[in-house]
Amino acid sequence: MKEDKNFYIIDKNVLPEIFIKVMEVKNLLESGRERTVQDAVNTVGISRSAFYKYRDAIFPLYEHSRGKNVTFSVNIDNTAGKLSAVLNSMASAGANILTINQTIPINGIANVTITIETQNLKMELGDFVNKVANIDGVRSLKIIARE
């Protein structure tokens, strides 16, 4: 019987401390700053059993999204060059743009749905989202789907 898994994007500020510490252990091991699980859990201050219990339940967004398709809903000012700036920013970050669908602008705002492939992103997905969201003329940006 196949296990049904649900995934959520949660702000780390509301997570129980154990999940944050498990991520710290994973980061220490991945970066090479600690060589063994025992050393890493001692540094962070959790038990090995707690690490092993939760290690497969939490991961950074970019780790799960690497090499996947991500669909964004972006509200952009209906001004010449704004969509081009968004697409150029995405492409320069290494995103392979798969689809672009734009609605007719209403009240000077166009909604654009963009699907990208993340395999060649030059940055973490969170940094990528912040980069695009901070482009002049972008009113909002939301991840609406991941494959």
Secondary structure, DSSP 8 states (H G I E B T S, - for coil): -----------GGGS-HHHHHHHHHHHHHHHTS-SSHHHHHHHHT--HHHHHHHTTT---HHHHHTTSEEEEEEEEESSTTHHHHHHHHHHHTT-EEEEEEE---BTTEEEEEEEEE-TT-SS-HHHHHHHHHTSTTEEEEEEEEE-
